[in-house]
Amino acid sequence: MKIVHSESIDLELILKLQYLAYQSEAQIYQDYSIPPLLQTLEEVKMEFNKGIILKAVDDNNTIIGSVRGYVENGTLFIGKLIVHPEYQGKGIGRQLLQSIEQEYSDLRYELFTGSLSKKNLRLYEYMGYIRFLEKQVSPDLTFIYLEKNK
């Protein structure tokens, strides 16, 4: 497995992987209309043009994970850390997070996840992220914002 920069030709496959990877989140929240499941290819292209999208590929060069981010006011905002369900629990998410941090080693990092996403919270806290804000976005959904300073 290796982690490299995505190219525009990868975006459709990354979006399909995103739809697959976020099924477990939708199940946790009993909501299949969460933004990652509704995102369009055009929106992913806009994110690609605004920032960085890394991909994890297996030995056959199949995309098995991805993470994206953009820089604003000295902060790298990290999002859509995804790993194919068959590859989850093997450290790929951790490696993707480390890789995007290494791309911007002198910045503050920020990301968020839902309060019920226990595996995500465990990973982020293990990686040194600290909770700094909780924001209730609906009666059933609270976002936990985490940061990491170098």
C-alpha positions, -999 to 999 in steps of 0.1 A, spaced: 0 0 0 12 35 -8 -2 70 -4 2 95 -33 -15 126 -46 -47 121 -64 -52 132 -100 -84 146 -115 -89 112 -132 -92 96 -98 -121 118 -85 -150 97 -98 -135 65 -81 -128 84 -49 -165 96 -49 -177 60 -53 -155 49 -25 -168 78 -4 -204 66 -10 -194 31 1 -173 42 31 -200 65 45 -226 38 46 -215 29 81 -218 65 93 -253 68 78 -262 36 96 -249 50 129 -270 81 126 -299 64 108 -296 91 81 -288 83 45 -290 119 35 -258 130 52 -237 154 30 -209 129 21 -236 106 5 -251 135 -15 -219 150 -27 -216 154 -65 -186 149 -87 -186 186 -94 -183 193 -57 -154 169 -54 -137 186 -84 -141 219 -66 -124 205 -34 -96 191 -56 -90 225 -71 -91 242 -37 -68 220 -18 -53 185 -17 -67 150 -21 -45 121 -12 -52 85 -21 -41 51 -7 -36 25 -33 -30 -12 -30 -5 -33 -49 -28 -34 -79 -31 4 -79 -67 2 -67 -78 32 -46 -86 19 -11 -87 51 9 -85 89 6 -83 121 26 -87 157 16 -79 191 30 -75 227 23 -55 255 39 -71 287 52 -57 312 77 -28 290 88 -50 259 94 -53 227 74 -89 217 74 -90 179 70 -121 161 58 -135 130 42 -110 105 56 -123 73 40 -111 37 38 -128 9 19 -148 -12 44 -127 -43 36 -95 -25 45 -107 -7 77 -89 -15 109 -55 -20 92 -40 14 99 -47 30 65 -68 58 80 -39 66 104 -14 66 75 -36 88 54 -39 113 83 -1 112 89 5 118 52 -17 148 49 -2 163 80 33 158 66 23 178 35 16 208 57 39 201 87 40 237 99 3 243 103 -25 238 128 -49 209 118 -86 208 123 -113 182 116 -147 171 128 -168 141 131 -202 132 146 -205 126 183 -216 90 178 -187 81 155 -167 65 183 -141 48 160 -133 81 143 -130 99 177 -107 72 190 -84 75 159 -83 113 160 -75 114 197 -49 86 193 -33 108 166 -30 137 191 -62 157 182 -79 175 211 -116 183 212 -122 220 213 -159 225 202 -192 207 201 -218 220 178 -254 206 177 -264 207 140 -298 189 145 -317 173 173 -300 140 165 -265 152 154 -237 169 172 -204 176 155 -172 173 176 -144 196 163 -108 185 171 -75 203 166 -38 195 166 -11 221 169 25 215 159 
